[in-house]
Amino acid sequence: MPTAPGLTAVRFSNAPGLEATTDPATGVCTVGSALWRRLSALERYFLLLHETAHQVLQTGDERACDAYALAQYRRRFPRDVWPTYTLLTHVLDASDPVHAARLQQHLTNLL
Ligand SMILES: [Zn+2]
């Protein structure tokens, strides 16, 4: 399947439970409106970097995308990385072992 090189557009949806997803063929990212409204500007930035990472790396590996997005984020805001973690706390359920491991990995990457 052809893959767009990055995000080509960001759209918003009121679909229940939607957080963010990107169509790999078109690069169109769709973000849940309810989530977007809850996020700070820097959390939004990290979310879009994460979605871009799926396109650039051509992978569904969430941890790889978190790490790639964090590296990009750090170039711009090296002293304000905490929003990258709080964004994940908005979309992950710490009682889910897979999600908890992803949160722990991100904390490790922050140090
Ligand atoms: Zn993802």
Residues whose N, C-alpha, C, O or C-beta is under 5 A from the ligand:
A	BS01	ZN	E62 C65
